[in-house]
């Protein structure tokens, strides 16, 4: 299974972007959930 050098980073980049989007979504949802439960001020 020989991949051309230019094909490999593209797949890795897609995986990193998917991971980043999921992490960001969970981070924002947790902040929203925390702000509803823990009212400051």
PyMOL Python script that loads the backbone (N, CA, C, O; Angstrom):
from pymol import cmd

cmd.read_pdbstr("""\
ATOM      1  N   UNK A   1       0.858  -1.201   0.000  1.00  0.00           N
ATOM      2  CA  UNK A   1       0.000   0.000   0.000  1.00  0.00           C
ATOM      3  C   UNK A   1       0.886   1.241   0.000  1.00  0.00           C
ATOM      4  O   UNK A   1       1.163   1.822   1.050  1.00  0.00           O
ATOM      5  N   UNK A   2       1.319   1.632  -1.173  1.00  0.00           N
ATOM      6  CA  UNK A   2       2.181   2.802  -1.295  1.00  0.00           C
ATOM      7  C   UNK A   2       1.331   4.044  -1.565  1.00  0.00           C
ATOM      8  O   UNK A   2       0.638   4.133  -2.578  1.00  0.00           O
ATOM      9  N   UNK A   3       1.400   4.991  -0.644  1.00  0.00           N
ATOM     10  CA  UNK A   3       0.700   6.261  -0.847  1.00  0.00           C
ATOM     11  C   UNK A   3       1.683   7.288  -1.374  1.00  0.00           C
ATOM     12  O   UNK A   3       2.857   7.296  -1.005  1.00  0.00           O
ATOM     13  N   UNK A   4       1.194   8.137  -2.226  1.00  0.00           N
ATOM     14  CA  UNK A   4       2.043   9.239  -2.677  1.00  0.00           C
ATOM     15  C   UNK A   4       2.245  10.197  -1.487  1.00  0.00           C
ATOM     16  O   UNK A   4       1.352  10.350  -0.655  1.00  0.00           O
ATOM     17  N   UNK A   5       3.392  10.821  -1.415  1.00  0.00           N
ATOM     18  CA  UNK A   5       3.664  11.706  -0.255  1.00  0.00           C
ATOM     19  C   UNK A   5       2.645  12.823  -0.100  1.00  0.00           C
ATOM     20  O   UNK A   5       2.388  13.259   1.022  1.00  0.00           O
ATOM     21  N   UNK A   6       2.060  13.296  -1.185  1.00  0.00           N
ATOM     22  CA  UNK A   6       1.115  14.420  -1.054  1.00  0.00           C
ATOM     23  C   UNK A   6      -0.267  13.964  -0.601  1.00  0.00           C
ATOM     24  O   UNK A   6      -1.087  14.798  -0.217  1.00  0.00           O
ATOM     25  N   UNK A   7      -0.548  12.658  -0.636  1.00  0.00           N
ATOM     26  CA  UNK A   7      -1.873  12.190  -0.233  1.00  0.00           C
ATOM     27  C   UNK A   7      -1.977  11.990   1.274  1.00  0.00           C
ATOM     28  O   UNK A   7      -3.052  12.154   1.851  1.00  0.00           O
ATOM     29  N   UNK A   8      -0.870  11.640   1.910  1.00  0.00           N
ATOM     30  CA  UNK A   8      -0.917  11.304   3.341  1.00  0.00           C
ATOM     31  C   UNK A   8      -1.279  12.487   4.236  1.00  0.00           C
ATOM     32  O   UNK A   8      -2.157  12.333   5.084  1.00  0.00           O
ATOM     33  N   UNK A   9      -0.656  13.658   4.098  1.00  0.00           N
ATOM     34  CA  UNK A   9      -0.981  14.762   5.016  1.00  0.00           C
ATOM     35  C   UNK A   9      -2.429  15.222   4.897  1.00  0.00           C
ATOM     36  O   UNK A   9      -3.000  15.714   5.870  1.00  0.00           O
ATOM     37  N   UNK A  10      -3.034  15.068   3.715  1.00  0.00           N
ATOM     38  CA  UNK A  10      -4.415  15.523   3.540  1.00  0.00           C
ATOM     39  C   UNK A  10      -5.347  14.739   4.462  1.00  0.00           C
ATOM     40  O   UNK A  10      -6.201  15.330   5.123  1.00  0.00           O
ATOM     41  N   UNK A  11      -5.194  13.419   4.512  1.00  0.00           N
ATOM     42  CA  UNK A  11      -6.032  12.598   5.384  1.00  0.00           C
ATOM     43  C   UNK A  11      -5.804  12.922   6.849  1.00  0.00           C
ATOM     44  O   UNK A  11      -6.748  12.973   7.636  1.00  0.00           O
ATOM     45  N   UNK A  12      -4.549  13.139   7.212  1.00  0.00           N
ATOM     46  CA  UNK A  12      -4.241  13.496   8.597  1.00  0.00           C
ATOM     47  C   UNK A  12      -4.863  14.847   8.948  1.00  0.00           C
ATOM     48  O   UNK A  12      -5.384  15.043  10.046  1.00  0.00           O
ATOM     49  N   UNK A  13      -4.796  15.764   7.999  1.00  0.00           N
ATOM     50  CA  UNK A  13      -5.367  17.089   8.237  1.00  0.00           C
ATOM     51  C   UNK A  13      -6.877  17.012   8.445  1.00  0.00           C
ATOM     52  O   UNK A  13      -7.430  17.704   9.300  1.00  0.00           O
ATOM     53  N   UNK A  14      -7.542  16.163   7.654  1.00  0.00           N
ATOM     54  CA  UNK A  14      -8.991  15.996   7.805  1.00  0.00           C
ATOM     55  C   UNK A  14      -9.312  15.420   9.186  1.00  0.00           C
ATOM     56  O   UNK A  14     -10.249  15.871   9.844  1.00  0.00           O
ATOM     57  N   UNK A  15      -8.539  14.427   9.624  1.00  0.00           N
ATOM     58  CA  UNK A  15      -8.766  13.846  10.954  1.00  0.00           C
ATOM     59  C   UNK A  15      -8.563  14.880  12.051  1.00  0.00           C
ATOM     60  O   UNK A  15      -9.342  14.948  13.002  1.00  0.00           O
ATOM     61  N   UNK A  16      -7.520  15.680  11.914  1.00  0.00           N
ATOM     62  CA  UNK A  16      -7.260  16.721  12.916  1.00  0.00           C
ATOM     63  C   UNK A  16      -8.388  17.740  12.940  1.00  0.00           C
ATOM     64  O   UNK A  16      -8.810  18.174  14.012  1.00  0.00           O
ATOM     65  N   UNK A  17      -8.882  18.126  11.763  1.00  0.00           N
ATOM     66  CA  UNK A  17      -9.967  19.103  11.713  1.00  0.00           C
ATOM     67  C   UNK A  17     -11.249  18.541  12.324  1.00  0.00           C
ATOM     68  O   UNK A  17     -11.953  19.251  13.043  1.00  0.00           O
ATOM     69  N   UNK A  18     -11.557  17.264  12.044  1.00  0.00           N
ATOM     70  CA  UNK A  18     -12.749  16.650  12.640  1.00  0.00           C
ATOM     71  C   UNK A  18     -12.611  16.618  14.164  1.00  0.00           C
ATOM     72  O   UNK A  18     -13.549  16.956  14.886  1.00  0.00           O
ATOM     73  N   UNK A  19     -11.433  16.207  14.646  1.00  0.00           N
ATOM     74  CA  UNK A  19     -11.197  16.167  16.085  1.00  0.00           C
ATOM     75  C   UNK A  19     -11.352  17.560  16.696  1.00  0.00           C
ATOM     76  O   UNK A  19     -11.960  17.718  17.755  1.00  0.00           O
ATOM     77  N   UNK A  20     -10.795  18.569  16.019  1.00  0.00           N
ATOM     78  CA  UNK A  20     -10.853  19.930  16.534  1.00  0.00           C
ATOM     79  C   UNK A  20     -12.294  20.434  16.596  1.00  0.00           C
ATOM     80  O   UNK A  20     -12.686  21.071  17.573  1.00  0.00           O
ATOM     81  N   UNK A  21     -13.082  20.152  15.559  1.00  0.00           N
ATOM     82  CA  UNK A  21     -14.481  20.601  15.529  1.00  0.00           C
ATOM     83  C   UNK A  21     -15.280  19.922  16.638  1.00  0.00           C
ATOM     84  O   UNK A  21     -16.071  20.573  17.319  1.00  0.00           O
ATOM     85  N   UNK A  22     -15.079  18.618  16.822  1.00  0.00           N
ATOM     86  CA  UNK A  22     -15.798  17.900  17.886  1.00  0.00           C
ATOM     87  C   UNK A  22     -15.388  18.432  19.248  1.00  0.00           C
ATOM     88  O   UNK A  22     -16.238  18.643  20.113  1.00  0.00           O
ATOM     89  N   UNK A  23     -14.088  18.652  19.449  1.00  0.00           N
ATOM     90  CA  UNK A  23     -13.601  19.186  20.723  1.00  0.00           C
ATOM     91  C   UNK A  23     -14.189  20.569  20.994  1.00  0.00           C
ATOM     92  O   UNK A  23     -14.607  20.860  22.115  1.00  0.00           O
ATOM     93  N   UNK A  24     -14.222  21.417  19.974  1.00  0.00           N
ATOM     94  CA  UNK A  24     -14.755  22.765  20.138  1.00  0.00           C
ATOM     95  C   UNK A  24     -16.250  22.725  20.461  1.00  0.00           C
ATOM     96  O   UNK A  24     -16.722  23.484  21.308  1.00  0.00           O
ATOM     97  N   UNK A  25     -16.995  21.840  19.788  1.00  0.00           N
ATOM     98  CA  UNK A  25     -18.431  21.718  20.043  1.00  0.00           C
ATOM     99  C   UNK A  25     -18.677  21.268  21.483  1.00  0.00           C
ATOM    100  O   UNK A  25     -19.536  21.825  22.166  1.00  0.00           O
ATOM    101  N   UNK A  26     -17.936  20.273  21.944  1.00  0.00           N
ATOM    102  CA  UNK A  26     -18.109  19.798  23.319  1.00  0.00           C
ATOM    103  C   UNK A  26     -17.721  20.878  24.319  1.00  0.00           C
ATOM    104  O   UNK A  26     -18.372  21.036  25.352  1.00  0.00           O
ATOM    105  N   UNK A  27     -16.657  21.624  24.013  1.00  0.00           N
ATOM    106  CA  UNK A  27     -16.204  22.696  24.897  1.00  0.00           C
ATOM    107  C   UNK A  27     -17.284  23.771  25.044  1.00  0.00           C
ATOM    108  O   UNK A  27     -17.589  24.204  26.155  1.00  0.00           O
ATOM    109  N   UNK A  28     -17.861  24.198  23.910  1.00  0.00           N
ATOM    110  CA  UNK A  28     -18.893  25.236  23.955  1.00  0.00           C
ATOM    111  C   UNK A  28     -20.163  24.731  24.634  1.00  0.00           C
ATOM    112  O   UNK A  28     -20.799  25.469  25.386  1.00  0.00           O
ATOM    113  N   UNK A  29     -20.539  23.465  24.370  1.00  0.00           N
ATOM    114  CA  UNK A  29     -21.726  22.904  25.018  1.00  0.00           C
ATOM    115  C   UNK A  29     -21.528  22.819  26.530  1.00  0.00           C
ATOM    116  O   UNK A  29     -22.454  23.086  27.296  1.00  0.00           O
ATOM    117  N   UNK A  30     -20.330  22.449  26.957  1.00  0.00           N
ATOM    118  CA  UNK A  30     -20.065  22.380  28.399  1.00  0.00           C
ATOM    119  C   UNK A  30     -20.146  23.762  29.035  1.00  0.00           C
ATOM    120  O   UNK A  30     -20.670  23.899  30.141  1.00  0.00           O
ATOM    121  N   UNK A  31     -19.637  24.787  28.356  1.00  0.00           N
ATOM    122  CA  UNK A  31     -19.731  26.137  28.896  1.00  0.00           C
ATOM    123  C   UNK A  31     -21.195  26.578  28.999  1.00  0.00           C
ATOM    124  O   UNK A  31     -21.591  27.199  29.985  1.00  0.00           O
ATOM    125  N   UNK A  32     -21.996  26.252  27.976  1.00  0.00           N
ATOM    126  CA  UNK A  32     -23.415  26.617  28.001  1.00  0.00           C
ATOM    127  C   UNK A  32     -24.119  25.908  29.151  1.00  0.00           C
ATOM    128  O   UNK A  32     -24.895  26.518  29.886  1.00  0.00           O
ATOM    129  N   UNK A  33     -23.839  24.605  29.304  1.00  0.00           N
ATOM    130  CA  UNK A  33     -24.455  23.819  30.377  1.00  0.00           C
ATOM    131  C   UNK A  33     -24.034  24.356  31.744  1.00  0.00           C
ATOM    132  O   UNK A  33     -24.863  24.481  32.645  1.00  0.00           O
ATOM    133  N   UNK A  34     -22.750  24.673  31.899  1.00  0.00           N
ATOM    134  CA  UNK A  34     -22.257  25.181  33.176  1.00  0.00           C
ATOM    135  C   UNK A  34     -22.868  26.544  33.493  1.00  0.00           C
ATOM    136  O   UNK A  34     -23.202  26.817  34.646  1.00  0.00           O
ATOM    137  N   UNK A  35     -23.019  27.404  32.478  1.00  0.00           N
ATOM    138  CA  UNK A  35     -23.561  28.740  32.732  1.00  0.00           C
ATOM    139  C   UNK A  35     -25.027  28.675  33.117  1.00  0.00           C
ATOM    140  O   UNK A  35     -25.512  29.555  33.828  1.00  0.00           O
ATOM    141  N   UNK A  36     -25.756  27.638  32.658  1.00  0.00           N
ATOM    142  CA  UNK A  36     -27.166  27.517  33.052  1.00  0.00           C
ATOM    143  C   UNK A  36     -27.292  27.026  34.485  1.00  0.00           C
ATOM    144  O   UNK A  36     -28.226  27.411  35.188  1.00  0.00           O
ATOM    145  N   UNK A  37     -26.365  26.179  34.932  1.00  0.00           N
ATOM    146  CA  UNK A  37     -26.466  25.588  36.268  1.00  0.00           C
ATOM    147  C   UNK A  37     -25.848  26.510  37.321  1.00  0.00           C
ATOM    148  O   UNK A  37     -26.409  26.705  38.400  1.00  0.00           O
ATOM    149  N   UNK A  38     -24.693  27.068  36.989  1.00  0.00           N
ATOM    150  CA  UNK A  38     -23.919  27.817  37.955  1.00  0.00           C
ATOM    151  C   UNK A  38     -24.008  29.300  37.611  1.00  0.00           C
ATOM    152  O   UNK A  38     -23.206  29.842  36.851  1.00  0.00           O
ATOM    153  N   UNK A  39     -25.017  29.931  38.204  1.00  0.00           N
ATOM    154  CA  UNK A  39     -25.288  31.337  37.879  1.00  0.00           C
ATOM    155  C   UNK A  39     -24.361  32.240  38.702  1.00  0.00           C
ATOM    156  O   UNK A  39     -24.385  32.229  39.933  1.00  0.00           O
ATOM    157  N   UNK A  40     -23.560  33.006  37.997  1.00  0.00           N
ATOM    158  CA  UNK A  40     -22.616  33.912  38.661  1.00  0.00           C
ATOM    159  C   UNK A  40     -23.153  35.335  38.504  1.00  0.00           C
ATOM    160  O   UNK A  40     -23.491  35.773  37.405  1.00  0.00           O
ATOM    161  N   UNK A  41     -23.219  36.030  39.614  1.00  0.00           N
ATOM    162  CA  UNK A  41     -23.720  37.406  39.551  1.00  0.00           C
ATOM    163  C   UNK A  41     -25.226  37.445  39.625  1.00  0.00           C
ATOM    164  O   UNK A  41     -25.818  38.524  39.585  1.00  0.00           O
TER     165      UNK A  41
END
""", "prot")
cmd.dss("prot")
cmd.show_as("cartoon", "prot")
cmd.util.cbc("prot")
cmd.orient("prot")
